[in-house]
Amino acid sequence: MNIFRFSGDMTHLISILVLLLKIYATKSCSGVSLKTQELYAIVFVARYLDLFTDFISVYNSVMKVIFIGSTLAIVYCMRFDPVMRRSYDRDLDTFRHYYLLLGCFLLALVVHEKFSVQEIFWAFSIYLEAVAILPQLVLLQRSGNVDNLTGQYVFFLGAYRALYILNWIYRYFTEEHFSRWIACVSGLVQTALYADFFYYYFISWKNNAKLKLPA
């Protein structure tokens, strides 16, 4: 554990709390991509298959449970809550996310650090997390205007990944056998996907204006 990883975890947690606040406080999931949330649910379940087999620390186990539980709760509300599901932008959230699932799984079968079920699913989760935000970004571009809480959610998600890059750099120089190159490369790809959003987020913050993404 180091300050960059801890900060990244806390930023990730804040992003989820912001999204939960939006959904439960406003009783609306407008502007939120169900497909991105479903992809994140798959990411966490695939990555944390070791939850009940490999104990690292209480902190580690609690964070795993929080990420899985909160994401599944969001998916459940968007799919089955009679009030919230009516606000879901189904016509805008049309990204074919199953292509991402298939592509990432095939890539994990070919490119992994060790040929085992747990390692292949770990690699799959890393690849999938790198592109899981795409349906959300496409939805925001199609809708044009981005409400404050949804914008904050995406911003904190991007900040979490940027902090994890610093974590990997730190670990590379301080740990003798650090070699999670799959996570490093995927993290760089994921952060690059946020670049356009960060630009318009900064412009809106600088001008004290509502965040808008070009169609």
Secondary structure as GFF3:
##gff-version 3
##sequence-region A 1 215
A	DSSP	alpha_helix	3	26	.	.	.	ID=ss1
A	DSSP	alpha_helix	34	47	.	.	.	ID=ss2
A	DSSP	alpha_helix	58	80	.	.	.	ID=ss3
A	DSSP	three_ten_helix	84	87	.	.	.	ID=ss4
A	DSSP	alpha_helix	97	110	.	.	.	ID=ss5
A	DSSP	alpha_helix	117	131	.	.	.	ID=ss6
A	DSSP	alpha_helix	134	143	.	.	.	ID=ss7
A	DSSP	alpha_helix	148	174	.	.	.	ID=ss8
A	DSSP	alpha_helix	181	193	.	.	.	ID=ss9
A	DSSP	alpha_helix	195	206	.	.	.	ID=ss10
###
